[in-house]
Amino acid sequence: MLFNSYEFLFLFLPVTFAIYFWIARKGREPAIAWLVLASLFFYGWWKPIYLLLLLASTIANFGFGLILGQAHRLGRQTAGKRWLIAGVVFNLGLLGYFKYANFAVDSLNAVAGTQFHLETVILPLAISFFTFQQIAYLVDAFQGQAREYRFAHYALFITFFPQLIAGPIVHHRDMLPQFMRPGALSPQAWNIAIGLSIFALGLFKKTVLADGVAQYASPVFNSAATGGTLTFFEAWGGALAYTLQLYFDFSGYSDMAVGAARMFGIVLPVNFHSPYKATNIIEFWRRWHMTLSAFLRDYLYIALGGNRGGKLKRYRNLMLTMLLGGLWHGAGWTFIAWGALHGLYLCINHAWRHIANRLFPSPAVPASVTRALSWTLTFIAVVIGWVFFRAGSVDAAAAILRGMAGVNGIALPNALAAQLGSLWPLLANIGFQTYLGGGSLFVLNWLWIIILTPIVLVMPNTQEIMRNFYPGLHLHQTKHDDEIQPLRTFKNRIAWQATSYWAIALSALASLGVLAMTSISEFLYFQF
């Protein structure tokens, strides 16, 4: 079930909410049991058969957790380590079969010339998310940082519907204690108001902004996939449209997840914090998919040795972490290329920091110039990465990148060129060309880009708007010292309050979000 669907908005969410707090009057355990059942229904709405997989995974990991907890209490570290390895292998085995089996067989056939055949394995919803979440739980249980003796509580931790489908990846210690605190079983007006406000912002981002600009990204990537030749503005228009689509799609879903949970009095970790404002790739990954970044850092990069053992091993560990992070996002060479690219970016970023501190102990140019150049380079690098992330094949990605590099020339629609008057001969003299048709599409594509880019770069994000009301766990700490005063003053004025002004404004955004739900539009992280 999708958050941006009539079934969720007008049936599932209000019914689940009302019955949860009604049952909660009879006790915590019945309320938790109801929320688990509702969450399983939410998951099974797409394909009920995969409920069996989710339940089997949850039951098995609950058992592993009990054994690991007992081993830690009794000081049996060797036995605990064996059970931890068994649990991790079990989880990765499930993930490997359902997500990578077809990719592995197809790749083997392509490389070795074999003809092995495997029936198409349909990817279960959220298997990447609940697999990583349970691996984190097993590691925490092994270390004595988490334990759970009641299956219903553990099942809620895994299946809680706001965070089930596309994250955030939560820790047991962050979520379950919130259900146990005093007052958790009574609806709170503040939580409902805050949750609805955050959800409304997310719905608007998804259905109006993300889906609005998506229609200009798909034709470009489809053309590249079918061997089309893309000129400079066509390629950049498609790449930037997808860059913005992904931003508002992921940001919108993250807001809706946080908002839906907050209505139940649960504060989820923040998963998204204006990543396109980052001035380097290290900062980008501290802002983008923040819970995944933390998981990869804590359970993979550090496990590989982190920055211990010298710079070469650090760069090796960064590359391995990002390669596996890319593969986690999808079973395809384009995702591996995307991960490798970001691994290379991170290695260059760390190396440059080390070199720059030695070569330029004092700033050589004004800080504002350095920041502008750093942001530009970072943003272009991210856009290039998204081309691989979206393209259906490496060849299609290469076709778009050739267009972005100007290899296929620079061209404008004939109708637009005719409107440029005396400017057009000057452009033609430096190599600009024209083509018939597509003038309206071209103008609308770039109009969306021109409108949405300032929103991404200037406007405060949801956490900043809701900053006075604890909008999420593990908030990103943003430095505003380098912002110009008018911009800082503008952002400070946009702070949510329980006023009629905000109620009217957010109701309007929510209404637009609902009206924009003209067709089913899955989240880009929906089936991961």
C-alpha positions as CSV (number, residue, x, y, z in Angstrom):
1,M,0.0,0.0,0.0
2,L,1.3,3.4,-0.9
3,F,1.1,6.5,1.3
4,N,0.0,8.5,-1.7
5,S,-3.2,6.4,-2.3
6,Y,-6.8,6.9,-1.5
7,E,-6.9,3.6,0.4
8,F,-4.2,4.7,2.7
9,L,-5.2,8.3,3.3
10,F,-9.0,7.8,3.8
11,L,-9.3,4.2,5.1
12,F,-6.2,2.5,6.4
13,L,-4.6,5.4,8.3
14,P,-7.7,6.8,10.1
15,V,-9.1,3.3,10.9
16,T,-5.7,2.0,12.2
17,F,-5.2,5.2,14.3
18,A,-8.7,5.1,15.8
19,I,-8.7,1.4,16.6
20,Y,-5.2,1.6,18.1
21,F,-6.0,4.2,20.7
22,W,-9.4,2.6,21.4
23,I,-7.8,-0.8,22.0
24,A,-5.0,0.9,24.0
25,R,-7.5,1.7,26.7
26,K,-7.6,-2.1,27.4
27,G,-3.8,-2.3,27.7
28,R,-0.5,-2.0,25.9
29,E,-0.2,-5.6,24.6
30,P,-3.6,-5.6,22.7
31,A,-2.7,-2.2,21.2
32,I,0.7,-3.5,20.0
33,A,-0.9,-6.7,18.6
34,W,-3.4,-4.6,16.7
35,L,-0.6,-2.4,15.2
36,V,1.4,-5.5,14.2
37,L,-1.7,-6.9,12.4
38,A,-2.5,-3.6,10.7
39,S,1.2,-3.3,9.6
40,L,1.1,-6.8,8.1
41,F,-2.1,-5.9,6.3
42,F,-0.3,-2.8,5.0
43,Y,2.6,-4.9,3.7
44,G,0.5,-7.7,2.3
45,W,-1.7,-5.3,0.3
46,W,0.8,-5.5,-2.7
47,K,1.4,-9.3,-2.7
48,P,0.0,-11.3,0.3
49,I,2.2,-14.3,-0.5
50,Y,5.3,-12.3,0.6
51,L,3.8,-12.0,4.1
52,L,5.1,-15.5,4.6
53,L,8.7,-14.3,3.8
54,L,8.4,-11.3,6.2
55,L,7.0,-13.5,9.0
56,A,9.6,-16.2,8.5
57,S,12.4,-13.6,8.5
58,T,10.9,-11.9,11.6
59,I,10.5,-15.2,13.5
60,A,13.9,-16.5,12.7
61,N,15.7,-13.3,13.7
62,F,13.7,-13.1,16.9
63,G,15.1,-16.5,17.7
64,F,18.6,-15.5,16.8
65,G,18.2,-12.4,19.0
66,L,17.1,-14.5,22.0
67,I,20.1,-16.8,21.6
68,L,22.5,-13.9,21.2
69,G,21.1,-12.1,24.2
70,Q,21.5,-15.2,26.4
71,A,25.1,-15.8,25.1
72,H,26.0,-12.2,26.0
73,R,24.5,-12.5,29.5
74,L,26.4,-15.7,30.2
75,G,29.7,-14.4,28.7
76,R,29.8,-16.9,25.9
77,Q,31.4,-14.7,23.3
78,T,32.6,-17.5,21.0
79,A,29.3,-19.2,20.8
80,G,27.6,-15.8,20.4
81,K,29.9,-14.9,17.5
82,R,29.0,-18.2,15.8
83,W,25.3,-17.5,16.2
84,L,25.8,-13.9,14.9
85,I,27.5,-15.2,11.8
86,A,24.7,-17.7,11.3
87,G,22.1,-15.0,11.6
88,V,23.9,-12.6,9.2
89,V,24.3,-15.4,6.7
90,F,20.6,-16.3,7.0
91,N,19.6,-12.7,6.3
92,L,22.0,-12.1,3.5
93,G,21.0,-15.5,2.0
94,L,17.4,-14.4,1.8
95,L,18.4,-11.1,0.4
96,G,20.8,-12.6,-2.1
97,Y,18.3,-15.1,-3.5
98,F,15.3,-12.7,-3.9
99,K,17.3,-9.7,-5.0
100,Y,20.4,-10.9,-6.8
101,A,19.7,-14.5,-8.1
102,N,18.5,-13.4,-11.5
103,F,21.2,-10.8,-11.8
104,A,23.9,-13.3,-10.9
105,V,22.7,-15.9,-13.4
106,D,22.3,-13.4,-16.2
107,S,25.8,-12.0,-15.5
108,L,27.3,-15.5,-15.5
109,N,25.7,-16.3,-18.8
110,A,26.9,-13.1,-20.3
111,V,30.5,-13.5,-19.1
112,A,30.9,-17.3,-19.5
113,G,28.6,-17.9,-22.5
114,T,26.5,-20.4,-20.5
115,Q,22.8,-20.8,-20.7
116,F,21.6,-21.3,-17.2
117,H,18.0,-20.4,-16.7
118,L,16.2,-19.3,-13.5
119,E,12.6,-18.3,-13.4
120,T,12.1,-14.6,-12.7
121,V,12.2,-14.0,-8.9
122,I,9.9,-11.1,-8.0
123,L,11.6,-8.8,-5.5
124,P,9.6,-8.6,-2.2
125,L,8.8,-5.2,-1.0
126,A,11.3,-3.7,1.5
127,I,13.5,-6.8,1.8
128,S,16.6,-4.6,1.7
129,F,15.3,-2.4,4.5
130,F,14.0,-5.1,6.9
131,T,17.1,-7.2,6.2
132,F,19.5,-4.5,7.2
133,Q,17.3,-3.5,10.2
134,Q,17.4,-7.1,11.5
135,I,21.2,-7.5,10.9
136,A,21.7,-4.3,13.0
137,Y,19.5,-5.8,15.7
138,L,21.5,-9.0,15.8
139,V,24.8,-7.1,16.1
140,D,23.3,-4.9,18.9
141,A,22.0,-8.1,20.6
142,F,25.4,-9.7,20.4
143,Q,27.0,-6.6,21.9
144,G,24.3,-6.4,24.7
145,Q,22.9,-3.2,23.4
146,A,19.4,-4.6,22.5
147,R,17.2,-7.4,23.7
148,E,13.6,-8.4,23.3
149,Y,11.7,-11.2,25.0
150,R,8.3,-10.6,23.5
151,F,7.7,-11.6,19.9
152,A,4.9,-9.0,19.4
153,H,7.2,-6.2,20.5
154,Y,9.9,-7.4,18.1
155,A,7.4,-7.9,15.3
156,L,6.3,-4.3,15.8
157,F,9.8,-3.1,15.7
158,I,10.3,-4.7,12.3
159,T,6.8,-4.2,10.7
160,F,5.7,-0.8,12.0
161,F,4.1,0.4,8.8
162,P,5.4,4.0,8.6
163,Q,9.0,2.8,8.3
164,L,8.4,-0.7,6.8
165,I,8.5,-0.1,3.1
166,A,11.3,2.4,2.5
167,G,12.9,3.2,5.8
168,P,14.3,4.8,7.8
169,I,16.4,1.9,9.1
170,V,15.7,2.1,12.8
171,H,17.3,0.6,15.9
172,H,15.4,-1.3,18.5
173,R,16.7,1.0,21.2
174,D,15.3,4.0,19.3
175,M,11.8,2.9,18.7
176,L,10.4,0.3,21.1
177,P,11.0,2.3,24.3
178,Q,8.7,5.0,22.9
179,F,5.8,2.6,23.0
180,M,6.6,1.7,26.6
181,R,6.8,5.3,28.0
182,P,4.0,6.7,30.2
183,G,1.3,8.4,28.2
184,A,2.1,6.5,25.0
185,L,-1.3,4.9,24.9
186,S,-3.3,8.1,24.8
187,P,-3.6,10.3,21.7
188,Q,-1.9,13.6,22.1
189,A,-3.2,16.7,20.2
190,W,0.3,18.0,19.7
191,N,1.6,14.8,18.1
192,I,-1.4,14.6,15.8
193,A,-1.0,18.2,14.7
194,I,2.8,17.9,14.2
195,G,2.4,14.5,12.4
196,L,-0.4,15.8,10.1
197,S,1.7,18.9,9.2
198,I,4.8,16.9,8.4
199,F,2.7,14.4,6.4
200,A,1.0,17.2,4.4
201,L,4.4,18.6,3.4
202,G,5.6,15.2,2.3
203,L,2.4,14.4,0.3
204,F,2.8,17.7,-1.6
205,K,6.5,17.1,-2.3
206,K,5.7,13.6,-3.7
207,T,2.5,14.0,-5.8
208,V,2.9,17.6,-6.9
209,L,6.7,18.3,-7.2
210,A,8.3,14.8,-7.7
211,D,5.6,13.4,-10.0
212,G,5.3,16.8,-11.8
213,V,8.9,16.9,-12.8
214,A,9.1,13.1,-13.4
215,Q,7.4,13.4,-16.8
216,Y,10.4,15.2,-18.2
217,A,13.0,12.7,-17.0
218,S,11.5,9.5,-18.3
219,P,11.4,10.4,-22.0
220,V,15.2,11.2,-22.0
221,F,16.2,8.0,-20.2
222,N,13.8,6.0,-22.4
223,S,15.4,7.6,-25.5
224,A,18.9,6.7,-24.3
225,A,17.7,3.1,-23.7
226,T,16.5,2.7,-27.2
227,G,19.6,4.1,-28.9
228,G,18.4,7.7,-29.3
229,T,20.9,10.6,-29.8
230,L,20.7,13.3,-27.1
231,T,21.9,16.8,-27.5
232,F,23.3,18.9,-24.7
233,F,20.2,20.6,-23.4
234,E,18.1,17.4,-23.8
235,A,20.5,15.3,-21.8
236,W,21.0,17.9,-19.1
237,G,17.3,18.5,-18.9
238,G,16.5,14.8,-18.3
239,A,19.4,14.4,-15.9
240,L,18.4,17.4,-13.8
241,A,14.7,16.5,-13.9
242,Y,15.5,13.1,-12.5
243,T,17.9,14.7,-9.9
244,L,15.0,16.8,-8.7
245,Q,12.4,14.0,-9.0
246,L,14.5,11.8,-6.8
247,Y,15.0,14.5,-4.3
248,F,11.4,15.4,-3.8
249,D,10.3,11.8,-4.0
250,F,12.6,10.6,-1.3
251,S,12.2,13.7,0.8
252,G,8.4,13.4,0.5
253,Y,8.3,9.8,1.5
254,S,10.6,10.4,4.4
255,D,8.3,13.2,5.6
256,M,5.2,11.0,5.3
257,A,6.9,8.2,7.2
258,V,7.9,10.5,10.0
259,G,4.5,12.3,10.0
260,A,2.5,9.1,10.1
261,A,4.6,7.7,13.0
262,R,4.3,11.0,14.9
263,M,0.5,10.7,14.9
264,F,1.0,7.6,17.0
265,G,3.4,9.4,19.3
266,I,6.5,7.8,17.7
267,V,9.5,9.9,16.7
268,L,11.5,8.2,13.9
269,P,15.1,9.0,12.9
270,V,15.5,11.7,10.3
271,N,16.6,10.2,6.9
272,F,17.0,13.2,4.7
273,H,18.4,16.7,5.2
274,S,18.8,18.9,2.2
275,P,21.6,16.8,0.6
276,Y,21.9,19.1,-2.5
277,K,23.1,21.9,-0.2
278,A,26.2,19.8,0.5
279,T,29.5,21.4,-0.5
280,N,31.4,18.0,-0.7
281,I,30.6,14.3,-1.1
282,I,31.4,13.5,2.6
283,E,28.7,16.0,3.6
284,F,26.3,14.8,1.0
285,W,26.4,11.3,2.5
286,R,25.8,12.8,6.0
287,R,22.5,14.3,4.6
288,W,21.3,11.7,2.0
289,H,19.6,8.5,3.3
290,M,21.1,9.2,6.7
291,T,20.1,5.9,8.4
292,L,21.6,3.8,5.5
293,S,24.8,5.9,5.7
294,A,25.0,5.3,9.4
295,F,24.4,1.5,8.9
296,L,27.1,1.3,6.2
297,R,29.5,3.2,8.4
298,D,28.9,1.4,11.7
299,Y,28.3,-2.2,10.4
300,L,30.4,-2.4,7.3
301,Y,33.1,0.4,7.0
302,I,34.2,0.1,10.6
303,A,34.0,-3.7,10.5
304,L,36.3,-3.7,7.5
305,G,38.8,-1.6,9.5
306,G,37.6,1.9,8.9
307,N,40.5,4.4,8.9
308,R,42.7,2.1,10.9
309,G,45.8,0.8,9.2
310,G,46.7,3.7,7.0
311,K,45.3,5.8,4.2
312,L,45.5,3.0,1.5
313,K,43.4,0.7,3.6
314,R,41.0,3.5,4.4
315,Y,40.4,4.1,0.7
316,R,40.0,0.4,0.1
317,N,37.4,0.2,2.8
318,L,35.6,3.3,1.4
319,M,35.5,1.7,-2.0
320,L,34.2,-1.7,-0.7
321,T,31.6,0.0,1.4
322,M,30.2,2.1,-1.4
323,L,30.4,-0.8,-3.9
324,L,28.3,-2.9,-1.6
325,G,26.1,0.1,-0.9
326,G,25.5,0.5,-4.6
327,L,24.7,-3.2,-4.9
328,W,22.2,-2.9,-2.0
329,H,20.3,-0.3,-4.0
330,G,19.7,-2.6,-6.9
331,A,20.8,-5.7,-8.7
332,G,22.5,-4.3,-11.8
333,W,25.8,-3.1,-13.2
334,T,24.5,0.5,-13.2
335,F,24.1,0.4,-9.4
336,I,27.6,-1.1,-9.0
337,A,28.9,1.7,-11.2
338,W,27.0,4.3,-9.1
339,G,28.5,2.8,-5.9
340,A,32.0,2.7,-7.4
341,L,31.7,6.3,-8.5
342,H,30.7,7.5,-5.1
343,G,33.4,5.4,-3.5
344,L,35.9,7.2,-5.8
345,Y,34.3,10.5,-5.0
346,L,34.8,9.9,-1.3
347,C,38.4,8.8,-1.7
348,I,39.2,11.9,-3.7
349,N,37.4,14.1,-1.2
350,H,39.4,12.6,1.8
351,A,42.7,12.8,-0.2
352,W,42.0,16.4,-1.2
353,R,41.3,17.4,2.4
354,H,44.7,15.9,3.4
355,I,46.6,17.6,0.5
356,A,44.8,21.0,0.8
357,N,45.5,21.3,4.5
358,R,49.2,21.0,3.7
359,L,49.4,23.0,0.6
360,F,47.0,25.8,1.6
361,P,47.3,26.3,5.4
362,S,45.7,29.7,4.9
363,P,42.8,30.4,2.5
364,A,44.0,31.3,-1.0
365,V,40.6,32.7,-2.1
366,P,37.6,34.1,-0.3
367,A,35.5,31.6,1.6
368,S,32.4,32.4,-0.5
369,V,34.2,31.6,-3.7
370,T,35.5,28.4,-2.3
371,R,32.1,27.4,-1.1
372,A,30.5,28.2,-4.5
373,L,33.1,26.2,-6.4
374,S,32.9,23.3,-4.0
375,W,29.1,23.2,-4.2
376,T,29.1,23.3,-8.0
377,L,31.6,20.5,-8.3
378,T,29.7,18.4,-5.8
379,F,26.4,18.9,-7.4
380,I,27.7,18.0,-10.9
381,A,29.3,14.9,-9.5
382,V,26.0,13.9,-7.8
383,V,24.0,14.5,-11.0
384,I,26.5,12.3,-13.0
385,G,26.0,9.6,-10.4
386,W,22.3,9.7,-10.7
387,V,22.5,9.1,-14.4
388,F,23.9,5.6,-13.6
389,F,21.3,5.2,-10.8
390,R,18.4,5.8,-13.2
391,A,19.6,4.4,-16.5
392,G,18.5,0.9,-17.5
393,S,22.0,-0.1,-18.6
394,V,25.6,1.2,-18.7
395,D,25.2,1.9,-22.4
396,A,22.2,4.1,-21.8
397,A,24.0,5.9,-19.0
398,A,27.0,6.5,-21.4
399,A,24.6,7.8,-24.1
400,I,23.2,10.4,-21.7
401,L,26.7,11.4,-20.4
402,R,27.8,11.9,-24.0
403,G,24.9,14.2,-24.5
404,M,25.7,16.1,-21.3
405,A,29.3,16.5,-22.5
406,G,28.1,18.1,-25.7
407,V,29.5,15.3,-27.9
408,N,26.2,15.3,-30.0
409,G,26.1,19.0,-30.3
410,I,24.0,21.8,-28.8
411,A,20.5,22.3,-30.2
412,L,17.3,24.2,-29.5
413,P,13.8,23.6,-30.8
414,N,13.2,25.4,-34.0
415,A,10.2,27.3,-32.5
416,L,12.3,28.6,-29.6
417,A,15.2,29.6,-31.8
418,A,12.8,31.7,-33.9
419,Q,11.8,33.6,-30.8
420,L,15.4,34.6,-30.1
421,G,15.6,37.1,-32.9
422,S,19.0,38.7,-33.4
423,L,20.5,36.5,-30.7
424,W,20.1,33.3,-32.8
425,P,22.7,34.1,-35.5
426,L,25.2,34.6,-32.7
427,L,24.4,31.3,-31.2
428,A,24.4,29.6,-34.6
429,N,27.9,31.0,-35.3
430,I,29.3,29.2,-32.2
431,G,27.7,25.9,-33.2
432,F,24.1,25.8,-32.0
433,Q,21.7,23.9,-34.1
434,T,17.9,23.5,-34.3
435,Y,15.4,20.6,-34.5
436,L,11.7,20.4,-35.3
437,G,9.1,19.9,-32.6
438,G,9.4,19.6,-28.9
439,G,9.4,23.3,-28.1
440,S,6.7,23.1,-25.4
441,L,8.3,20.1,-23.8
442,F,11.7,21.8,-23.8
443,V,10.4,25.0,-22.2
444,L,8.3,23.1,-19.5
445,N,11.2,20.9,-18.7
446,W,13.6,23.8,-18.0
447,L,10.8,25.8,-16.3
448,W,10.4,23.0,-13.8
449,I,14.1,22.9,-13.2
450,I,14.3,26.7,-12.8
451,I,11.5,26.7,-10.2
452,L,12.5,23.6,-8.2
453,T,16.2,24.3,-7.9
454,P,15.9,27.3,-5.7
455,I,13.5,25.4,-3.5
456,V,16.2,22.7,-3.0
457,L,19.0,25.2,-2.4
458,V,17.3,28.1,-0.5
459,M,14.1,26.9,1.3
460,P,14.4,25.4,4.8
461,N,13.6,21.7,4.9
462,T,11.0,20.0,6.9
463,Q,13.2,19.5,10.0
464,E,14.1,23.2,9.9
465,I,10.5,24.2,9.6
466,M,9.5,22.0,12.5
467,R,12.7,22.6,14.5
468,N,10.9,23.8,17.6
469,F,8.9,20.6,18.0
470,Y,11.4,17.7,17.9
471,P,10.7,16.6,14.3
472,G,12.9,13.5,14.4
473,L,15.7,11.5,16.1
474,H,19.4,12.1,15.3
475,L,18.8,15.5,13.7
476,H,21.5,16.7,11.3
477,Q,23.5,19.6,12.8
478,T,23.7,22.3,10.2
479,K,26.1,25.2,10.3
480,H,24.6,28.5,9.2
481,D,27.7,30.7,9.9
482,D,28.4,31.0,6.2
483,E,24.9,32.0,5.1
484,I,24.3,35.6,4.2
485,Q,22.2,37.4,6.8
486,P,19.1,38.0,4.7
487,L,18.9,34.3,3.9
488,R,19.3,33.3,7.5
489,T,16.6,35.8,8.6
490,F,14.2,34.5,5.9
491,K,14.7,30.9,7.0
492,N,14.3,31.8,10.7
493,R,10.9,33.3,9.9
494,I,9.6,30.0,8.4
495,A,9.0,28.0,11.6
496,W,5.9,26.0,12.2
497,Q,3.4,27.0,14.9
498,A,0.0,25.8,15.9
499,T,-1.8,28.8,14.2
500,S,-4.6,29.2,11.8
501,Y,-2.2,30.5,9.2
502,W,-0.2,27.3,9.2
503,A,-3.4,25.2,9.3
504,I,-4.7,26.9,6.2
505,A,-1.4,26.8,4.4
506,L,-0.8,23.1,5.1
507,S,-4.4,22.2,4.3
508,A,-4.0,23.9,0.9
509,L,-0.8,21.9,0.3
510,A,-2.5,18.6,1.4
511,S,-5.4,19.4,-0.9
512,L,-3.2,20.0,-3.8
513,G,-1.3,16.8,-3.0
514,V,-4.6,14.8,-3.0
515,L,-5.8,16.4,-6.2
516,A,-2.5,15.5,-7.9
517,M,-3.0,11.8,-7.2
518,T,-4.5,11.1,-10.6
519,S,-2.6,7.8,-11.1
520,I,-0.7,5.3,-9.1
521,S,2.9,6.6,-8.7
522,E,5.2,4.4,-6.7
523,F,8.0,5.8,-4.6
524,L,11.4,5.4,-6.2
525,Y,12.5,3.5,-3.1
526,F,9.3,1.5,-3.0
527,Q,10.6,-2.0,-4.1
528,F,14.1,-2.1,-2.7
